[in-house]
Amino acid sequence: MSSLHASESSLATDVVHFEGPGRGAVRVLRPRRAAPADAVRPTRAEVNLAHLRHNLRVIERALAEGTTSKPPAVWGVLKADAYGHGAAAVARTLERAGIPGLCVALLEEAVELRDAGIRIPILVMGGYYGPRREGLEEVLARDLVPVVYDAGQIERISSLARFEGDGRPVRVHLKVDTGMGRLGVPLSELDQVLDVLASRPEIRLDGLMTHLACADSDEIEPTVEQLRLFEQAERRVRARGFSPRFRHAANSAGMIRLPSARLDAVRPGIALFGVSPVRGLSSELKPVIRIRTETVALRSVAAGEAIGYGHTWRASRPSVIATVPMGYADGLDRQLSNRGHALVRGRRAPIAGTVSMDLTMIDVTDIPGARIGDEVVFLGAQEGPLGRDVITANEIAEQTGTIPWEVMTSISRRVPRFYREP
Ligand SMILES: Cc1ncc(COP(=O)(O)O)c(C=O)c1O
């Protein structure tokens, strides 16, 4: 019997019931983010919070196994609406599961989490606080941890803290660029930035971080070199009398592959959501999101007939085509036209024709018993009368020439998220 997790009750205005294949009735929450009209459509993302907690435990266990001393802290990366899973619900679940900290890219994302009642430390990794003082005021008022990477940011934060702070130093993390070439103090400028930090008692250097560019590639050398440069940077920082409590570098791939990258804290994003970017842990992690809808129309198509925009699919035999209310505006990549698959009754059915904005056709000729109202899964597992199969984010990414991160973050806000506690 499924149950509603009390921790998510504030997300919901109501509880609804639906039939899960092979699982009996499942209670789910009515989503708050969706307009009522959207919730009528059977297209939705089911977010399995038990799998999220499971993935956190898998990561914690792997980190504990890799060391005899205190394992690194896990700071979950919840940027981009928690990789499309819904940041508030994900953060609440992880906080209650005991995660010690979270990371986001944007100040706006951190504010959203504080508004949702999240109390644990939140690191704002993007380091952009806007041209006006309001941005930094939010950082102080919301007790966020700003990442800084240039002298100007440090000066602005310290003057604000001097005039408007509560007397306690503002804790910041300094990002150094060891080879990503995106954000971070170049090592050649580290001393100047440390000079500025040293002259600002309102600021405490609490963390030192970098970001790995190639942790998921076959070649390990660039990552090893980044870690070497990071260690060098740390020595320079300590030599100047700073003692940051947290050194952190590892995303999911770095954390899984390289014990030497784990340091004091790790910053996994995609692994928490059940996708391993490298081989390790992949069999233990469980995907958290599942995208499902139902067929709304069924038609017989004679051999030689074409369907969809541009008539890109033509029946080579008498066929049965089902229409599904999900399209590229929901995040179903148009490149899946005539290439991708969906699961129906536990078996794969090919996408037939061009994916359109709101609707997609699938060829169910080889799905015996197909009828209107069948569940259709575009991402995740399905069990049905014809078997069990799964479509992974990695599979979609391969078919569309992208990466699983983009597959997840492309599920649009038109697809309501339903949070579920099996
Ligand atoms: C600075 C930083 N740290 C950590 C992560 C988490 O990465 P992943 O999802 O690969 O674990 C990201 C995401 O790209 C990031 O930008």
The ligand as an SDF file (V2000), in Angstrom:
LIG
                    3D

 16 16  0  0  0  0  0  0  0  0999 V2000
   30.1320   23.8820   -9.8860 C   0  0  0  0  0  0  0  0  0  0  0  0
   29.3520   22.6090  -10.0080 C   0  0  0  0  0  0  0  0  0  0  0  0
   29.5260   21.6610   -9.0750 N   0  0  0  0  0  0  0  0  0  0  0  0
   28.8380   20.4820   -9.1280 C   0  0  0  0  0  0  0  0  0  0  0  0
   27.9580   20.2150  -10.1500 C   0  0  0  0  0  0  0  0  0  0  0  0
   27.2400   18.8910  -10.1780 C   0  0  0  0  0  0  0  0  0  0  0  0
   27.5600   18.1590  -11.3110 O   0  0  0  0  0  0  0  0  0  0  0  0
   26.9690   16.6820  -11.5910 P   0  0  0  0  0  0  0  0  0  0  0  0
   25.5330   16.8640  -11.9150 O   0  0  0  0  0  0  0  0  0  0  0  0
   27.7580   16.2100  -12.7390 O   0  0  0  0  0  0  0  0  0  0  0  0
   27.1770   15.9000  -10.3560 O   0  0  0  0  0  0  0  0  0  0  0  0
   27.7720   21.1780  -11.1430 C   0  0  0  0  0  0  0  0  0  0  0  0
   26.8650   20.9030  -12.2670 C   0  0  0  0  0  0  0  0  0  0  0  0
   27.1700   21.0300  -13.4040 O   0  0  0  0  0  0  0  0  0  0  0  0
   28.4860   22.4090  -11.0640 C   0  0  0  0  0  0  0  0  0  0  0  0
   28.3300   23.3540  -11.9990 O   0  0  0  0  0  0  0  0  0  0  0  0
  1  2  1  0
  2  3  1  0
  2 15  2  0
  3  4  2  0
  4  5  1  0
  5  6  1  0
  5 12  2  0
  6  7  1  0
  7  8  1  0
  8  9  2  0
  8 10  1  0
  8 11  1  0
 12 13  1  0
 12 15  1  0
 13 14  2  0
 15 16  1  0
M  END
$$$$
